[in-house]
Amino acid sequence: MMSGPFGVLRFPVNGGGLESEPPTVYADIYTGAIYLDKPHEVERYERAFGDIWEASLGEDASRGLLLQAAEELRNG
């Protein structure tokens, strides 16, 4: 899936323990932004987020990669 930045918005539960609003995806697109709240749309973005999370480096590895890149840029 090709996408720009996005966030899955979740809202507080009400007194009965139900979500006060349905989860909503906020996505930046070329001409502005969109909000998606159909369950299958939200599920697709939640899966994408999970895949991104699994593929990402941990905090220490990320820091090391950034330091390595900065050093390479500094040394030209």
N, CA, C and O atoms as a Tripos MOL2 file, in Angstrom:
@<TRIPOS>MOLECULE
protein
  304   303    76     0     0
PROTEIN
NO_CHARGES

@<TRIPOS>ATOM
      1 N           0.8530   -1.1710    0.0000 N.3       1 MET1
      2 CA          0.0000    0.0000    0.0000 C.3       1 MET1
      3 C           0.8950    1.2290    0.0000 C.2       1 MET1
      4 O           1.8280    1.3210    0.7980 O.2       1 MET1
      5 N           0.6230    2.1500   -0.8690 N.am      2 MET2
      6 CA          1.3480    3.4080   -0.9100 C.3       2 MET2
      7 C           0.5310    4.4440   -0.1410 C.2       2 MET2
      8 O          -0.6600    4.6260   -0.3960 O.2       2 MET2
      9 N           1.1730    5.1050    0.7810 N.am      3 SER3
     10 CA          0.4790    6.1050    1.5830 C.3       3 SER3
     11 C           1.4940    7.0860    2.1270 C.2       3 SER3
     12 O           2.6730    6.7680    2.2780 O.2       3 SER3
     13 N           1.0220    8.2690    2.4140 N.am      4 GLY4
     14 CA          1.8430    9.2290    3.1100 C.3       4 GLY4
     15 C           1.5980    9.0780    4.6000 C.2       4 GLY4
     16 O           1.1200    8.0380    5.0540 O.2       4 GLY4
     17 N           1.9240   10.1080    5.3580 N.am      5 PRO5
     18 CA          1.6910   10.0510    6.8000 C.3       5 PRO5
     19 C           0.2200    9.8230    7.1240 C.2       5 PRO5
     20 O          -0.6690   10.3370    6.4440 O.2       5 PRO5
     21 N          -0.0180    9.0500    8.1670 N.am      6 PHE6
     22 CA         -1.3920    8.8210    8.6160 C.3       6 PHE6
     23 C          -1.3900    8.5360   10.1060 C.2       6 PHE6
     24 O          -0.3660    8.1750   10.6860 O.2       6 PHE6
     25 N          -2.5320    8.7000   10.7030 N.am      7 GLY7
     26 CA         -2.7110    8.3610   12.1050 C.3       7 GLY7
     27 C          -4.0650    7.7250   12.2940 C.2       7 GLY7
     28 O          -5.0280    8.0730   11.6110 O.2       7 GLY7
     29 N          -4.1370    6.7820   13.2320 N.am      8 VAL8
     30 CA         -5.4260    6.1770   13.5820 C.3       8 VAL8
     31 C          -5.8730    6.8540   14.8710 C.2       8 VAL8
     32 O          -5.2270    6.7280   15.9110 O.2       8 VAL8
     33 N          -6.9740    7.5650   14.7850 N.am      9 LEU9
     34 CA         -7.5000    8.3100   15.9290 C.3       9 LEU9
     35 C          -8.4960    7.4360   16.6830 C.2       9 LEU9
     36 O          -9.4150    6.8730   16.0880 O.2       9 LEU9
     37 N          -8.3090    7.3300   17.9680 N.am     10 ARG10
     38 CA         -9.2590    6.6030   18.8240 C.3      10 ARG10
     39 C          -9.7600    7.5910   19.8660 C.2      10 ARG10
     40 O          -9.0080    8.4390   20.3460 O.2      10 ARG10
     41 N         -11.0130    7.4740   20.2040 N.am     11 PHE11
     42 CA        -11.6520    8.4380   21.0870 C.3      11 PHE11
     43 C         -12.0010    7.7840   22.4220 C.2      11 PHE11
     44 O         -12.1040    6.5600   22.5030 O.2      11 PHE11
     45 N         -12.1830    8.5900   23.4680 N.am     12 PRO12
     46 CA        -12.4720    8.0320   24.7930 C.3      12 PRO12
     47 C         -13.7620    7.2110   24.7870 C.2      12 PRO12
     48 O         -14.6770    7.4470   23.9990 O.2      12 PRO12
     49 N         -13.7950    6.2480   25.6900 N.am     13 VAL13
     50 CA        -15.0230    5.4690   25.8540 C.3      13 VAL13
     51 C         -15.9860    6.2680   26.7240 C.2      13 VAL13
     52 O         -15.5720    7.0720   27.5590 O.2      13 VAL13
     53 N         -17.2660    6.0330   26.5130 N.am     14 ASN14
     54 CA        -18.2770    6.7380   27.3040 C.3      14 ASN14
     55 C         -18.5340    5.9850   28.6070 C.2      14 ASN14
     56 O         -17.8740    4.9820   28.8810 O.2      14 ASN14
     57 N         -19.4640    6.4460   29.3960 N.am     15 GLY15
     58 CA        -19.7690    5.8420   30.6920 C.3      15 GLY15
     59 C         -20.1860    4.3840   30.5990 C.2      15 GLY15
     60 O         -20.0170    3.6300   31.5570 O.2      15 GLY15
     61 N         -20.7280    3.9790   29.4600 N.am     16 GLY16
     62 CA        -21.1430    2.5930   29.2670 C.3      16 GLY16
     63 C         -20.0270    1.7040   28.7460 C.2      16 GLY16
     64 O         -20.2540    0.5230   28.4820 O.2      16 GLY16
     65 N         -18.8140    2.2540   28.5910 N.am     17 GLY17
     66 CA        -17.6910    1.4670   28.1260 C.3      17 GLY17
     67 C         -17.5990    1.3510   26.6140 C.2      17 GLY17
     68 O         -16.7520    0.6230   26.0980 O.2      17 GLY17
     69 N         -18.4660    2.0650   25.8960 N.am     18 LEU18
     70 CA        -18.4350    2.0380   24.4360 C.3      18 LEU18
     71 C         -17.6460    3.2340   23.9160 C.2      18 LEU18
     72 O         -17.5740    4.2740   24.5700 O.2      18 LEU18
     73 N         -17.0540    3.0760   22.7270 N.am     19 GLU19
     74 CA        -16.3350    4.1970   22.1330 C.3      19 GLU19
     75 C         -17.3050    5.3360   21.8650 C.2      19 GLU19
     76 O         -18.4030    5.1120   21.3570 O.2      19 GLU19
     77 N         -16.9050    6.5610   22.2060 N.am     20 SER20
     78 CA        -17.7830    7.7090   21.9960 C.3      20 SER20
     79 C         -17.8940    8.0540   20.5160 C.2      20 SER20
     80 O         -18.9050    8.6080   20.0850 O.2      20 SER20
     81 N         -16.8720    7.7360   19.7380 N.am     21 GLU21
     82 CA        -16.8460    7.9280   18.2820 C.3      21 GLU21
     83 C         -16.1240    6.7410   17.6810 C.2      21 GLU21
     84 O         -15.2940    6.1210   18.3450 O.2      21 GLU21
     85 N         -16.4260    6.4150   16.4420 N.am     22 PRO22
     86 CA        -15.6980    5.2930   15.8310 C.3      22 PRO22
     87 C         -14.2430    5.6670   15.5630 C.2      22 PRO22
     88 O         -13.9380    6.8390   15.3440 O.2      22 PRO22
     89 N         -13.3340    4.6760   15.5790 N.am     23 PRO23
     90 CA        -11.9470    4.9750   15.2130 C.3      23 PRO23
     91 C         -11.9280    5.6030   13.8260 C.2      23 PRO23
     92 O         -12.7240    5.2390   12.9610 O.2      23 PRO23
     93 N         -11.0300    6.5350   13.6240 N.am     24 THR24
     94 CA        -10.9560    7.2670   12.3660 C.3      24 THR24
     95 C          -9.5050    7.3790   11.9290 C.2      24 THR24
     96 O          -8.6150    7.6210   12.7430 O.2      24 THR24
     97 N          -9.2790    7.1990   10.6310 N.am     25 VAL25
     98 CA         -7.9390    7.3750   10.0700 C.3      25 VAL25
     99 C          -7.8460    8.7860    9.5100 C.2      25 VAL25
    100 O          -8.7180    9.2270    8.7620 O.2      25 VAL25
    101 N          -6.7840    9.4880    9.8760 N.am     26 TYR26
    102 CA         -6.4580   10.7840    9.2920 C.3      26 TYR26
    103 C          -5.2650   10.5350    8.3960 C.2      26 TYR26
    104 O          -4.2360   10.0460    8.8620 O.2      26 TYR26
    105 N          -5.3830   10.8630    7.1100 N.am     27 ALA27
    106 CA         -4.2890   10.6210    6.1680 C.3      27 ALA27
    107 C          -3.9940   11.8690    5.3600 C.2      27 ALA27
    108 O          -4.8970   12.5130    4.8260 O.2      27 ALA27
    109 N          -2.7070   12.2000    5.2800 N.am     28 ASP28
    110 CA         -2.2640   13.2790    4.3990 C.3      28 ASP28
    111 C          -2.2140   12.7330    2.9810 C.2      28 ASP28
    112 O          -1.6650   11.6580    2.7420 O.2      28 ASP28
    113 N          -2.7840   13.4690    2.0500 N.am     29 ILE29
    114 CA         -2.7210   13.0840    0.6490 C.3      29 ILE29
    115 C          -2.2000   14.2680   -0.1500 C.2      29 ILE29
    116 O          -2.0030   15.3520    0.3970 O.2      29 ILE29
    117 N          -1.9820   14.0660   -1.4200 N.am     30 TYR30
    118 CA         -1.3560   15.0710   -2.2710 C.3      30 TYR30
    119 C          -2.0690   16.4220   -2.2270 C.2      30 TYR30
    120 O          -1.4160   17.4650   -2.2180 O.2      30 TYR30
    121 N          -3.3890   16.4110   -2.1990 N.am     31 THR31
    122 CA         -4.1450   17.6680   -2.2690 C.3      31 THR31
    123 C          -4.7110   18.1240   -0.9320 C.2      31 THR31
    124 O          -5.4620   19.0990   -0.8910 O.2      31 THR31
    125 N          -4.3760   17.4560    0.1530 N.am     32 GLY32
    126 CA         -4.9160   17.8600    1.4440 C.3      32 GLY32
    127 C          -4.9080   16.7050    2.4280 C.2      32 GLY32
    128 O          -3.8690   16.0880    2.6610 O.2      32 GLY32
    129 N          -6.0570   16.4150    3.0020 N.am     33 ALA33
    130 CA         -6.1640   15.3410    3.9810 C.3      33 ALA33
    131 C          -7.5330   14.6830    3.8500 C.2      33 ALA33
    132 O          -8.4900   15.2860    3.3650 O.2      33 ALA33
    133 N          -7.5990   13.4270    4.2970 N.am     34 ILE34
    134 CA         -8.8810   12.7280    4.3030 C.3      34 ILE34
    135 C          -9.0800   12.0720    5.6650 C.2      34 ILE34
    136 O          -8.1230   11.7940    6.3870 O.2      34 ILE34
    137 N         -10.3270   11.8350    5.9910 N.am     35 TYR35
    138 CA        -10.6990   11.1120    7.1960 C.3      35 TYR35
    139 C         -11.4930    9.8950    6.7590 C.2      35 TYR35
    140 O         -12.4450   10.0100    5.9880 O.2      35 TYR35
    141 N         -11.0990    8.7270    7.2540 N.am     36 LEU36
    142 CA        -11.7580    7.4780    6.9000 C.3      36 LEU36
    143 C         -12.2700    6.8280    8.1800 C.2      36 LEU36
    144 O         -11.5260    6.7040    9.1530 O.2      36 LEU36
    145 N         -13.5430    6.4090    8.1840 N.am     37 ASP37
    146 CA        -14.0590    5.7890    9.4040 C.3      37 ASP37
    147 C         -14.8250    4.4880    9.1670 C.2      37 ASP37
    148 O         -15.4110    3.9370   10.0990 O.2      37 ASP37
    149 N         -14.8250    4.0000    7.9380 N.am     38 LYS38
    150 CA        -15.4620    2.7090    7.6880 C.3      38 LYS38
    151 C         -14.5640    1.6270    8.2990 C.2      38 LYS38
    152 O         -13.3430    1.6860    8.1550 O.2      38 LYS38
    153 N         -15.1570    0.6490    8.9740 N.am     39 PRO39
    154 CA        -14.3370   -0.3620    9.6610 C.3      39 PRO39
    155 C         -13.2830   -1.0240    8.7780 C.2      39 PRO39
    156 O         -12.1630   -1.2470    9.2370 O.2      39 PRO39
    157 N         -13.6060   -1.3460    7.5240 N.am     40 HIS40
    158 CA        -12.6140   -2.0040    6.6670 C.3      40 HIS40
    159 C         -11.4680   -1.0590    6.3000 C.2      40 HIS40
    160 O         -10.3430   -1.5080    6.0810 O.2      40 HIS40
    161 N         -11.7460    0.2430    6.2320 N.am     41 GLU41
    162 CA        -10.6890    1.2150    5.9470 C.3      41 GLU41
    163 C          -9.7450    1.3410    7.1480 C.2      41 GLU41
    164 O          -8.5230    1.3240    7.0020 O.2      41 GLU41
    165 N         -10.3380    1.4680    8.3310 N.am     42 VAL42
    166 CA         -9.5470    1.5980    9.5550 C.3      42 VAL42
    167 C          -8.7040    0.3400    9.7520 C.2      42 VAL42
    168 O          -7.5280    0.4310   10.1040 O.2      42 VAL42
    169 N          -9.2930   -0.8240    9.5290 N.am     43 GLU43
    170 CA         -8.5750   -2.0840    9.6910 C.3      43 GLU43
    171 C          -7.3610   -2.1540    8.7560 C.2      43 GLU43
    172 O          -6.2970   -2.6290    9.1530 O.2      43 GLU43
    173 N          -7.5200   -1.6900    7.5400 N.am     44 ARG44
    174 CA         -6.4090   -1.7190    6.5790 C.3      44 ARG44
    175 C          -5.2460   -0.8510    7.0600 C.2      44 ARG44
    176 O          -4.0870   -1.2520    6.9530 O.2      44 ARG44
    177 N          -5.5490    0.3270    7.5840 N.am     45 TYR45
    178 CA         -4.4940    1.2050    8.0920 C.3      45 TYR45
    179 C          -3.8830    0.6470    9.3760 C.2      45 TYR45
    180 O          -2.6830    0.7950    9.6030 O.2      45 TYR45
    181 N          -4.6940    0.0090   10.2140 N.am     46 GLU46
    182 CA         -4.1480   -0.6120   11.4250 C.3      46 GLU46
    183 C          -3.1880   -1.7400   11.0590 C.2      46 GLU46
    184 O          -2.1530   -1.9080   11.7050 O.2      46 GLU46
    185 N          -3.5240   -2.5140   10.0250 N.am     47 ARG47
    186 CA         -2.6110   -3.5600    9.5470 C.3      47 ARG47
    187 C          -1.3260   -2.9420    9.0160 C.2      47 ARG47
    188 O          -0.2330   -3.4350    9.2940 O.2      47 ARG47
    189 N          -1.4600   -1.8530    8.2460 N.am     48 ALA48
    190 CA         -0.2810   -1.1790    7.7040 C.3      48 ALA48
    191 C           0.6060   -0.6820    8.8480 C.2      48 ALA48
    192 O           1.8270   -0.8340    8.7970 O.2      48 ALA48
    193 N           0.0000   -0.0930    9.8720 N.am     49 PHE49
    194 CA          0.7760    0.3830   11.0140 C.3      49 PHE49
    195 C           1.5110   -0.7780   11.6770 C.2      49 PHE49
    196 O           2.6840   -0.6500   12.0260 O.2      49 PHE49
    197 N           0.8310   -1.9030   11.8530 N.am     50 GLY50
    198 CA          1.4600   -3.0840   12.4440 C.3      50 GLY50
    199 C           2.6410   -3.5640   11.6230 C.2      50 GLY50
    200 O           3.6780   -3.9270   12.1780 O.2      50 GLY50
    201 N           2.4950   -3.5680   10.3060 N.am     51 ASP51
    202 CA          3.5840   -3.9860    9.4270 C.3      51 ASP51
    203 C           4.7730   -3.0280    9.5310 C.2      51 ASP51
    204 O           5.9260   -3.4580    9.5700 O.2      51 ASP51
    205 N           4.4820   -1.7290    9.5760 N.am     52 ILE52
    206 CA          5.5430   -0.7260    9.7180 C.3      52 ILE52
    207 C           6.2560   -0.9160   11.0580 C.2      52 ILE52
    208 O           7.4840   -0.8610   11.1250 O.2      52 ILE52
    209 N           5.4870   -1.1370   12.1140 N.am     53 TRP53
    210 CA          6.0530   -1.3280   13.4520 C.3      53 TRP53
    211 C           6.9780   -2.5380   13.4740 C.2      53 TRP53
    212 O           8.0730   -2.4810   14.0330 O.2      53 TRP53
    213 N           6.5340   -3.6270   12.8650 N.am     54 GLU54
    214 CA          7.3420   -4.8450   12.8410 C.3      54 GLU54
    215 C           8.6300   -4.6630   12.0450 C.2      54 GLU54
    216 O           9.6550   -5.2500   12.3920 O.2      54 GLU54
    217 N           8.5940   -3.8570   10.9830 N.am     55 ALA55
    218 CA          9.7640   -3.6600   10.1240 C.3      55 ALA55
    219 C          10.7280   -2.6140   10.6730 C.2      55 ALA55
    220 O          11.8710   -2.5280   10.2240 O.2      55 ALA55
    221 N          10.2790   -1.8240   11.6380 N.am     56 SER56
    222 CA         11.1150   -0.7200   12.1190 C.3      56 SER56
    223 C          12.2090   -1.2170   13.0590 C.2      56 SER56
    224 O          12.0940   -2.2760   13.6760 O.2      56 SER56
    225 N          13.2660   -0.4240   13.1500 N.am     57 LEU57
    226 CA         14.3610   -0.7090   14.0690 C.3      57 LEU57
    227 C          13.9730   -0.2980   15.4810 C.2      57 LEU57
    228 O          13.0910    0.5380   15.6760 O.2      57 LEU57
    229 N          14.6330   -0.8870   16.4540 N.am     58 GLY58
    230 CA         14.4380   -0.4760   17.8360 C.3      58 GLY58
    231 C          15.1250    0.8530   18.0920 C.2      58 GLY58
    232 O          15.7870    1.4040   17.2130 O.2      58 GLY58
    233 N          14.9600    1.3610   19.3050 N.am     59 GLU59
    234 CA         15.5120    2.6790   19.6450 C.3      59 GLU59
    235 C          17.0290    2.7250   19.5060 C.2      59 GLU59
    236 O          17.5610    3.6550   18.9000 O.2      59 GLU59
    237 N          17.7270    1.7510   20.0470 N.am     60 ASP60
    238 CA         19.1900    1.7520   19.9790 C.3      60 ASP60
    239 C          19.6900    1.6020   18.5410 C.2      60 ASP60
    240 O          20.6210    2.2950   18.1330 O.2      60 ASP60
    241 N          19.0750    0.6990   17.7740 N.am     61 ALA61
    242 CA         19.4880    0.4880   16.3880 C.3      61 ALA61
    243 C          19.2020    1.7320   15.5460 C.2      61 ALA61
    244 O          19.9900    2.0760   14.6650 O.2      61 ALA61
    245 N          18.0870    2.4050   15.8070 N.am     62 SER62
    246 CA         17.7640    3.6360   15.0810 C.3      62 SER62
    247 C          18.7910    4.7250   15.3830 C.2      62 SER62
    248 O          19.2620    5.4200   14.4820 O.2      62 SER62
    249 N          19.1230    4.8580   16.6450 N.am     63 ARG63
    250 CA         20.1160    5.8580   17.0470 C.3      63 ARG63
    251 C          21.4480    5.5620   16.3570 C.2      63 ARG63
    252 O          22.0970    6.4750   15.8470 O.2      63 ARG63
    253 N          21.8530    4.3010   16.3380 N.am     64 GLY64
    254 CA         23.1060    3.9210   15.6900 C.3      64 GLY64
    255 C          23.0870    4.2130   14.1980 C.2      64 GLY64
    256 O          24.0780    4.6940   13.6490 O.2      64 GLY64
    257 N          21.9830    3.9300   13.5450 N.am     65 LEU65
    258 CA         21.8690    4.2000   12.1120 C.3      65 LEU65
    259 C          21.9610    5.6950   11.8260 C.2      65 LEU65
    260 O          22.6270    6.1040   10.8740 O.2      65 LEU65
    261 N          21.2990    6.5110   12.6400 N.am     66 LEU66
    262 CA         21.3600    7.9620   12.4540 C.3      66 LEU66
    263 C          22.7740    8.4920   12.6970 C.2      66 LEU66
    264 O          23.2510    9.3550   11.9600 O.2      66 LEU66
    265 N          23.4310    7.9830   13.7140 N.am     67 LEU67
    266 CA         24.8030    8.4180   13.9860 C.3      67 LEU67
    267 C          25.7310    8.0180   12.8410 C.2      67 LEU67
    268 O          26.5980    8.7950   12.4410 O.2      67 LEU67
    269 N          25.5490    6.8120   12.3150 N.am     68 GLN68
    270 CA         26.3550    6.3550   11.1850 C.3      68 GLN68
    271 C          26.1260    7.2370    9.9580 C.2      68 GLN68
    272 O          27.0850    7.6190    9.2870 O.2      68 GLN68
    273 N          24.8720    7.5600    9.6590 N.am     69 ALA69
    274 CA         24.5550    8.4110    8.5090 C.3      69 ALA69
    275 C          25.1410    9.8030    8.6830 C.2      69 ALA69
    276 O          25.6720   10.3770    7.7330 O.2      69 ALA69
    277 N          25.0480   10.3550    9.9060 N.am     70 ALA70
    278 CA         25.6030   11.6930   10.1600 C.3      70 ALA70
    279 C          27.1150   11.6850    9.9800 C.2      70 ALA70
    280 O          27.6850   12.6250    9.4270 O.2      70 ALA70
    281 N          27.7550   10.6340   10.4420 N.am     71 GLU71
    282 CA         29.2170   10.5260   10.3090 C.3      71 GLU71
    283 C          29.6060   10.4290    8.8280 C.2      71 GLU71
    284 O          30.5760   11.0540    8.3970 O.2      71 GLU71
    285 N          28.8590    9.6570    8.0650 N.am     72 GLU72
    286 CA         29.1480    9.5400    6.6310 C.3      72 GLU72
    287 C          28.9650   10.8810    5.9080 C.2      72 GLU72
    288 O          29.7420   11.2150    5.0130 O.2      72 GLU72
    289 N          27.9540   11.6350    6.2910 N.am     73 LEU73
    290 CA         27.7330   12.9470    5.6950 C.3      73 LEU73
    291 C          28.8530   13.9220    6.0840 C.2      73 LEU73
    292 O          29.3100   14.7200    5.2650 O.2      73 LEU73
    293 N          29.2760   13.8420    7.3210 N.am     74 ARG74
    294 CA         30.3160   14.7300    7.8250 C.3      74 ARG74
    295 C          31.6400   14.4580    7.1100 C.2      74 ARG74
    296 O          32.3950   15.3860    6.8170 O.2      74 ARG74
    297 N          31.9170   13.1890    6.8340 N.am     75 ASN75
    298 CA         33.1820   12.8130    6.2030 C.3      75 ASN75
    299 C          33.1170   12.8500    4.6850 C.2      75 ASN75
    300 O          34.1250   12.6520    4.0070 O.2      75 ASN75
    301 N          31.9300   13.1050    4.1550 N.am     76 GLY76
    302 CA         31.7090   13.3060    2.7390 C.3      76 GLY76
    303 C          32.0710   12.1570    1.9040 C.2      76 GLY76
    304 O          31.9270   12.2120    0.6820 O.2      76 GLY76
@<TRIPOS>BOND
     1     1     2 1
     2     2     3 1
     3     3     4 2
     4     3     5 am
     5     5     6 1
     6     6     7 1
     7     7     8 2
     8     7     9 am
     9     9    10 1
    10    10    11 1
    11    11    12 2
    12    11    13 am
    13    13    14 1
    14    14    15 1
    15    15    16 2
    16    15    17 am
    17    17    18 1
    18    18    19 1
    19    19    20 2
    20    19    21 am
    21    21    22 1
    22    22    23 1
    23    23    24 2
    24    23    25 am
    25    25    26 1
    26    26    27 1
    27    27    28 2
    28    27    29 am
    29    29    30 1
    30    30    31 1
    31    31    32 2
    32    31    33 am
    33    33    34 1
    34    34    35 1
    35    35    36 2
    36    35    37 am
    37    37    38 1
    38    38    39 1
    39    39    40 2
    40    39    41 am
    41    41    42 1
    42    42    43 1
    43    43    44 2
    44    43    45 am
    45    45    46 1
    46    46    47 1
    47    47    48 2
    48    47    49 am
    49    49    50 1
    50    50    51 1
    51    51    52 2
    52    51    53 am
    53    53    54 1
    54    54    55 1
    55    55    56 2
    56    55    57 am
    57    57    58 1
    58    58    59 1
    59    59    60 2
    60    59    61 am
    61    61    62 1
    62    62    63 1
    63    63    64 2
    64    63    65 am
    65    65    66 1
    66    66    67 1
    67    67    68 2
    68    67    69 am
    69    69    70 1
    70    70    71 1
    71    71    72 2
    72    71    73 am
    73    73    74 1
    74    74    75 1
    75    75    76 2
    76    75    77 am
    77    77    78 1
    78    78    79 1
    79    79    80 2
    80    79    81 am
    81    81    82 1
    82    82    83 1
    83    83    84 2
    84    83    85 am
    85    85    86 1
    86    86    87 1
    87    87    88 2
    88    87    89 am
    89    89    90 1
    90    90    91 1
    91    91    92 2
    92    91    93 am
    93    93    94 1
    94    94    95 1
    95    95    96 2
    96    95    97 am
    97    97    98 1
    98    98    99 1
    99    99   100 2
   100    99   101 am
   101   101   102 1
   102   102   103 1
   103   103   104 2
   104   103   105 am
   105   105   106 1
   106   106   107 1
   107   107   108 2
   108   107   109 am
   109   109   110 1
   110   110   111 1
   111   111   112 2
   112   111   113 am
   113   113   114 1
   114   114   115 1
   115   115   116 2
   116   115   117 am
   117   117   118 1
   118   118   119 1
   119   119   120 2
   120   119   121 am
   121   121   122 1
   122   122   123 1
   123   123   124 2
   124   123   125 am
   125   125   126 1
   126   126   127 1
   127   127   128 2
   128   127   129 am
   129   129   130 1
   130   130   131 1
   131   131   132 2
   132   131   133 am
   133   133   134 1
   134   134   135 1
   135   135   136 2
   136   135   137 am
   137   137   138 1
   138   138   139 1
   139   139   140 2
   140   139   141 am
   141   141   142 1
   142   142   143 1
   143   143   144 2
   144   143   145 am
   145   145   146 1
   146   146   147 1
   147   147   148 2
   148   147   149 am
   149   149   150 1
   150   150   151 1
   151   151   152 2
   152   151   153 am
   153   153   154 1
   154   154   155 1
   155   155   156 2
   156   155   157 am
   157   157   158 1
   158   158   159 1
   159   159   160 2
   160   159   161 am
   161   161   162 1
   162   162   163 1
   163   163   164 2
   164   163   165 am
   165   165   166 1
   166   166   167 1
   167   167   168 2
   168   167   169 am
   169   169   170 1
   170   170   171 1
   171   171   172 2
   172   171   173 am
   173   173   174 1
   174   174   175 1
   175   175   176 2
   176   175   177 am
   177   177   178 1
   178   178   179 1
   179   179   180 2
   180   179   181 am
   181   181   182 1
   182   182   183 1
   183   183   184 2
   184   183   185 am
   185   185   186 1
   186   186   187 1
   187   187   188 2
   188   187   189 am
   189   189   190 1
   190   190   191 1
   191   191   192 2
   192   191   193 am
   193   193   194 1
   194   194   195 1
   195   195   196 2
   196   195   197 am
   197   197   198 1
   198   198   199 1
   199   199   200 2
   200   199   201 am
   201   201   202 1
   202   202   203 1
   203   203   204 2
   204   203   205 am
   205   205   206 1
   206   206   207 1
   207   207   208 2
   208   207   209 am
   209   209   210 1
   210   210   211 1
   211   211   212 2
   212   211   213 am
   213   213   214 1
   214   214   215 1
   215   215   216 2
   216   215   217 am
   217   217   218 1
   218   218   219 1
   219   219   220 2
   220   219   221 am
   221   221   222 1
   222   222   223 1
   223   223   224 2
   224   223   225 am
   225   225   226 1
   226   226   227 1
   227   227   228 2
   228   227   229 am
   229   229   230 1
   230   230   231 1
   231   231   232 2
   232   231   233 am
   233   233   234 1
   234   234   235 1
   235   235   236 2
   236   235   237 am
   237   237   238 1
   238   238   239 1
   239   239   240 2
   240   239   241 am
   241   241   242 1
   242   242   243 1
   243   243   244 2
   244   243   245 am
   245   245   246 1
   246   246   247 1
   247   247   248 2
   248   247   249 am
   249   249   250 1
   250   250   251 1
   251   251   252 2
   252   251   253 am
   253   253   254 1
   254   254   255 1
   255   255   256 2
   256   255   257 am
   257   257   258 1
   258   258   259 1
   259   259   260 2
   260   259   261 am
   261   261   262 1
   262   262   263 1
   263   263   264 2
   264   263   265 am
   265   265   266 1
   266   266   267 1
   267   267   268 2
   268   267   269 am
   269   269   270 1
   270   270   271 1
   271   271   272 2
   272   271   273 am
   273   273   274 1
   274   274   275 1
   275   275   276 2
   276   275   277 am
   277   277   278 1
   278   278   279 1
   279   279   280 2
   280   279   281 am
   281   281   282 1
   282   282   283 1
   283   283   284 2
   284   283   285 am
   285   285   286 1
   286   286   287 1
   287   287   288 2
   288   287   289 am
   289   289   290 1
   290   290   291 1
   291   291   292 2
   292   291   293 am
   293   293   294 1
   294   294   295 1
   295   295   296 2
   296   295   297 am
   297   297   298 1
   298   298   299 1
   299   299   300 2
   300   299   301 am
   301   301   302 1
   302   302   303 1
   303   303   304 2
@<TRIPOS>SUBSTRUCTURE
     1 MET1         2 RESIDUE 1 A MET
     2 MET2         6 RESIDUE 1 A MET
     3 SER3        10 RESIDUE 1 A SER
     4 GLY4        14 RESIDUE 1 A GLY
     5 PRO5        18 RESIDUE 1 A PRO
     6 PHE6        22 RESIDUE 1 A PHE
     7 GLY7        26 RESIDUE 1 A GLY
     8 VAL8        30 RESIDUE 1 A VAL
     9 LEU9        34 RESIDUE 1 A LEU
    10 ARG10       38 RESIDUE 1 A ARG
    11 PHE11       42 RESIDUE 1 A PHE
    12 PRO12       46 RESIDUE 1 A PRO
    13 VAL13       50 RESIDUE 1 A VAL
    14 ASN14       54 RESIDUE 1 A ASN
    15 GLY15       58 RESIDUE 1 A GLY
    16 GLY16       62 RESIDUE 1 A GLY
    17 GLY17       66 RESIDUE 1 A GLY
    18 LEU18       70 RESIDUE 1 A LEU
    19 GLU19       74 RESIDUE 1 A GLU
    20 SER20       78 RESIDUE 1 A SER
    21 GLU21       82 RESIDUE 1 A GLU
    22 PRO22       86 RESIDUE 1 A PRO
    23 PRO23       90 RESIDUE 1 A PRO
    24 THR24       94 RESIDUE 1 A THR
    25 VAL25       98 RESIDUE 1 A VAL
    26 TYR26      102 RESIDUE 1 A TYR
    27 ALA27      106 RESIDUE 1 A ALA
    28 ASP28      110 RESIDUE 1 A ASP
    29 ILE29      114 RESIDUE 1 A ILE
    30 TYR30      118 RESIDUE 1 A TYR
    31 THR31      122 RESIDUE 1 A THR
    32 GLY32      126 RESIDUE 1 A GLY
    33 ALA33      130 RESIDUE 1 A ALA
    34 ILE34      134 RESIDUE 1 A ILE
    35 TYR35      138 RESIDUE 1 A TYR
    36 LEU36      142 RESIDUE 1 A LEU
    37 ASP37      146 RESIDUE 1 A ASP
    38 LYS38      150 RESIDUE 1 A LYS
    39 PRO39      154 RESIDUE 1 A PRO
    40 HIS40      158 RESIDUE 1 A HIS
    41 GLU41      162 RESIDUE 1 A GLU
    42 VAL42      166 RESIDUE 1 A VAL
    43 GLU43      170 RESIDUE 1 A GLU
    44 ARG44      174 RESIDUE 1 A ARG
    45 TYR45      178 RESIDUE 1 A TYR
    46 GLU46      182 RESIDUE 1 A GLU
    47 ARG47      186 RESIDUE 1 A ARG
    48 ALA48      190 RESIDUE 1 A ALA
    49 PHE49      194 RESIDUE 1 A PHE
    50 GLY50      198 RESIDUE 1 A GLY
    51 ASP51      202 RESIDUE 1 A ASP
    52 ILE52      206 RESIDUE 1 A ILE
    53 TRP53      210 RESIDUE 1 A TRP
    54 GLU54      214 RESIDUE 1 A GLU
    55 ALA55      218 RESIDUE 1 A ALA
    56 SER56      222 RESIDUE 1 A SER
    57 LEU57      226 RESIDUE 1 A LEU
    58 GLY58      230 RESIDUE 1 A GLY
    59 GLU59      234 RESIDUE 1 A GLU
    60 ASP60      238 RESIDUE 1 A ASP
    61 ALA61      242 RESIDUE 1 A ALA
    62 SER62      246 RESIDUE 1 A SER
    63 ARG63      250 RESIDUE 1 A ARG
    64 GLY64      254 RESIDUE 1 A GLY
    65 LEU65      258 RESIDUE 1 A LEU
    66 LEU66      262 RESIDUE 1 A LEU
    67 LEU67      266 RESIDUE 1 A LEU
    68 GLN68      270 RESIDUE 1 A GLN
    69 ALA69      274 RESIDUE 1 A ALA
    70 ALA70      278 RESIDUE 1 A ALA
    71 GLU71      282 RESIDUE 1 A GLU
    72 GLU72      286 RESIDUE 1 A GLU
    73 LEU73      290 RESIDUE 1 A LEU
    74 ARG74      294 RESIDUE 1 A ARG
    75 ASN75      298 RESIDUE 1 A ASN
    76 GLY76      302 RESIDUE 1 A GLY
